[in-house]
């Protein structure tokens, strides 16, 4: 069986940043976590803020379900897109674009420059079709290149503009409060789920009920209900 592990290669391609004494990089395995966002990512963010780091980047593996998890723990949502990888707008979920505060088209250099410029225009037009954001910010798209460094300063400028706007109009604090509430409920759900599966009565009966479901002796819903009743009964004893 494959380990499904990660070699945590992100840090190895950040050679310059790794050697900066003012930077700290913490690779996190993405296995088993929504959208490649490890379960302890939020705690890591709080720790880094407490340590005095004023800019914190959260990079995900970019799978389809990551938008909710990332958006619920970040102040600014930057979506990176690669031009020339097929139909630019086909296949991208509406949800992730609606959550994006800025779209950066990467690898805008060499033979890919024209494709990147076209992609930027397409994304800017698409963003205009979405309803206004609660933050008062108007999302846009930019082209960037890590080779020529073109557009990198523009991205930083947009992030700073967003932060200034949202701190002035109160949206920054509002979002932080919403996120704190969201993660309280998420932590409760994770804790209850962990206790359920780690209880002796569930460990003893889970496979038994699974076999009954597979054999058609009982429905999935009935099995789940009985297992939860067994768990609750064991807690009351």
C-alpha positions in Angstrom: 0.0 0.0 0.0 1.2 3.5 -0.8 2.1 5.6 2.1 0.2 8.6 0.8 2.8 10.7 2.5 4.5 13.9 1.4 8.1 14.8 0.9 7.3 18.4 1.9 9.0 19.8 -1.2 7.6 23.3 -0.9 10.5 24.4 1.4 13.1 23.1 -1.0 12.0 25.4 -3.7 12.2 28.5 -1.5 16.0 28.6 -1.3 16.2 32.4 -1.0 13.5 32.7 1.5 14.8 29.8 3.6 18.1 31.7 4.1 16.4 34.9 5.2 16.8 35.3 9.0 13.5 37.1 9.3 11.5 34.3 7.6 10.1 31.1 9.0 8.7 28.3 6.8 6.7 25.4 8.3 5.8 22.7 5.8 2.7 20.8 6.8 1.5 17.4 5.5 -1.8 17.7 3.6 -3.0 14.1 3.9 -6.4 13.7 5.4 -7.1 17.4 5.6 -9.6 19.5 3.7 -8.1 21.0 0.6 -4.6 20.3 1.7 -4.9 22.6 4.8 -3.6 20.7 7.7 -5.8 20.6 10.8 -3.3 22.5 12.9 -2.8 25.3 10.4 -4.9 27.8 12.2 -3.0 27.1 15.5 0.2 27.6 13.6 -1.0 31.0 12.3 -1.9 32.2 15.8 1.5 31.0 17.1 3.3 32.9 14.3 1.4 36.1 14.9 2.2 35.8 18.6 5.9 35.4 17.7 5.7 38.8 15.9 5.5 37.7 12.2 3.4 40.4 10.5 3.0 38.7 7.1 1.9 35.0 7.0 1.3 33.0 3.8 -0.8 29.9 3.7 -0.1 27.8 0.6 -2.4 24.9 -0.3 -2.2 22.1 -2.8 -4.9 23.8 -4.8 -7.6 21.1 -4.8 -11.2 21.9 -5.3 -12.5 21.9 -1.7 -9.8 24.1 -0.3 -11.6 27.4 -0.7 -13.7 27.2 2.4 -10.9 26.1 4.7 -8.4 28.7 3.5 -10.9 31.5 3.3 -11.9 30.9 6.9 -8.4 31.4 8.3 -7.0 34.1 6.1 -7.4 37.9 5.7 -6.6 38.0 1.9 -7.3 35.2 -0.6 -4.9 35.2 -3.5 -5.7 32.7 -6.3 -2.8 31.7 -8.5 -3.7 30.5 -12.0 -1.4 29.2 -14.8 -2.1 30.6 -18.3 -2.1 28.2 -21.3 -3.2 25.2 -19.3 -6.4 24.7 -21.2 -9.6 26.7 -21.3 -8.9 29.4 -18.8 -12.4 29.5 -17.2 -13.6 26.0 -17.9 -13.5 23.8 -14.9 -12.7 26.4 -12.3 -15.4 26.5 -9.6 -17.4 29.7 -9.3 -17.1 29.5 -5.5 -13.3 29.8 -5.5 -13.4 32.8 -7.8 -16.0 34.6 -5.7 -13.8 34.2 -2.7 -10.7 35.5 -4.4 -9.5 39.0 -3.6 -6.9 38.9 -6.3 -6.1 36.5 -9.2 -2.4 36.3 -10.2 -1.6 34.7 -13.6 1.8 33.1 -13.1 4.6 32.3 -15.5 3.9 35.5 -17.6 7.3 35.4 -19.4 8.8 34.2 -22.7 6.4 32.4 -25.0 3.7 32.4 -22.4 3.4 36.2 -22.1 0.7 36.6 -24.7 -1.4 33.7 -23.2 -1.0 35.2 -19.7 -2.2 38.6 -20.9 -5.2 37.0 -22.5 -6.0 35.0 -19.4 -5.8 38.2 -17.3 -8.4 39.9 -19.5 -10.7 36.8 -19.3 -10.5 36.6 -15.5 -11.0 40.4 -15.0 -14.2 40.2 -17.1 -15.4 37.1 -15.2 -14.8 38.9 -11.8 -17.0 41.8 -12.9 -20.0 39.3 -13.2 -20.0 38.5 -9.5 -22.0 40.6 -7.0 -20.1 43.3 -5.0 -18.1 42.0 -2.0 -19.0 42.7 1.6 -15.5 44.2 2.1 -16.0 46.9 -0.4 -13.0 45.6 -2.3 -13.1 45.2 -6.1 -11.1 42.0 -7.0 -9.0 42.1 -10.1 -6.4 40.0 -12.0 -2.7 40.6 -12.6 0.1 38.9 -14.6 3.3 37.8 -12.7 6.6 36.1 -13.4 9.0 34.7 -10.9 11.7 34.7 -13.6 11.5 38.4 -14.5 9.9 39.5 -11.2 7.3 41.3 -13.2 4.1 41.9 -11.3 5.3 40.8 -7.9 5.4 44.3 -6.5 1.9 44.9 -8.0 0.6 41.9 -6.0 2.1 43.2 -2.8 0.7 46.7 -3.5 -2.8 45.2 -4.0 -2.6 43.2 -0.7 -1.6 46.4 1.1 -4.4 48.4 -0.5 -6.9 45.7 0.6 -5.6 45.6 4.2 -5.7 49.4 4.4 -9.3 49.5 3.1 -10.7 46.7 5.3 -9.1 48.1 8.4 -10.5 51.5 7.8 -14.1 50.3 7.1 -14.1 47.8 9.9 -14.4 44.7 7.7 -11.0 43.3 8.8 -12.1 43.0 12.4 -15.5 41.7 11.4 -13.9 38.9 9.4 -11.6 38.0 12.2 -14.6 37.7 14.6 -16.5 35.6 12.0 -13.4 33.3 11.6 -13.1 32.9 15.4 -16.7 31.8 15.6 -16.4 29.4 12.6 -13.3 27.7 14.1 -15.0 27.3 17.5 -17.8 25.2 15.8 -15.2 23.4 13.6 -13.2 22.4 16.7 -16.3 21.2 18.5 -17.2 19.0 15.4 -13.7 17.6 15.2 -13.6 16.9 18.9 -16.9 15.1 18.9 -16.0 13.1 15.8 -12.7 12.0 17.4 -14.3 11.0 20.6 -17.0 9.0 18.7 -14.5 6.9 16.7 -12.1 6.4 19.6 -14.7 5.1 21.9 -14.6 1.4 22.8 -18.2 0.7 21.9 -17.8 2.2 18.4 -14.5 0.3 17.8 -16.3 -2.9 18.7 -19.4 -2.3 16.6 -18.3 -0.2 13.6 -17.1 -3.1 11.4 -20.1 -5.3 12.4 -22.6 -2.7 11.3 -20.6 -1.9 8.1 -20.8 -5.6 7.2 -24.6 -5.5 7.8 -24.9 -2.5 5.5 -22.7 -4.2 2.8 -24.9 -7.4 3.0 -28.1 -5.4 2.7 -29.3 -6.4 6.1 -29.7 -2.8 7.3 -29.7 0.6 5.7 -26.9 3.1 6.0 -29.1 5.5 7.9 -30.3 2.9 10.4 -26.8 1.7 11.0 -25.6 5.2 11.7 -28.5 5.8 14.0 -27.9 2.6 16.0 -24.2 3.4 16.3 -24.9 6.9 17.6 -27.4 5.5 20.1 -24.8 2.9 21.3 -22.3 5.7 21.7 -24.6 7.9 23.7 -25.7 5.1 25.9 -22.1 4.2 26.7 -21.5 7.9 27.7 -24.5 7.8 30.1 -23.3 4.7 31.9 
